Amino acid sequence: MFSWIASYIYSSQQLTKNVKWKLTPEAPVVADTANEKDEELLHALAASMENMKDAIGVSTTDKDEEEQTPSPKKPTYPLLPEEPKGDRNLLCRVGVRLPDGRRLQRNFLLTDPIQLLWSFCLSQIKEAQTRSFRLTRAIPGALKFLNYESELTFAESGLANSMISVTWE
């Protein structure tokens, strides 16, 4: 990170050719020079770079904390029951547009929770096992994300006989 800063400072200040740059974590810029003025300038630059580093918030402990922070857990989706057959008054058909352009359709009971849509998408998209996705209503001009936490049924949510789009987060 400090190499580009050091090269920028070096080129912008037009320091003498006998200055040798060394980068270390403790002191980002250290020079071996006989000229006292150049040495003072380099110490001032090193101090200002330390201030920039503190202002930006870069430190080795920040990187360690980021690595230890667990990623958000994917929700556990309910088991997808067998596709219902029977009285059409109790069923609804939902179309799903996948990210790769394919379109699928499946029948659900009107009383089924809409969370089964996530289970259905997970069963149809291999990449969804490792990558999180969102479901949106495929209504032109209106972008409405579906909420997995919702406990609505297909009848209550208005998703019966509609088209849903799957997008990657």
C-alpha angles and dihedrals in degrees: 000000000000095000094078091045091050093049091048093050091045094051095041096049095043092219121190120280095245092069114107118199123219124180120207131160092242097049113016095201125030125165135195106216140142095217112093095203092054090049092052090048091051092049090051090049091048091050092049090049089053088053090050090049091052092046092051091046097232116156139137091249091058090058092049091051092050091052092050095048107102117233117246111277119245113239118252108247121218119254112271110238122217113282107272122239128188137062110031090212089068096045137074129191119223124193120211124200109206125211091251091058098258119132125213134184131203137175119235132179113256087235094054117109115251089237086084087074089069090049090050093050091047090053093050102042117062093194091057089074089073104020128062120234141189132221120220134180109254096229115139112244095010122090109195120164117210116236115230091201091062114109095202123131124231090260094049096045097050092236094120110121094001139123122250127193124214116214131177118246 
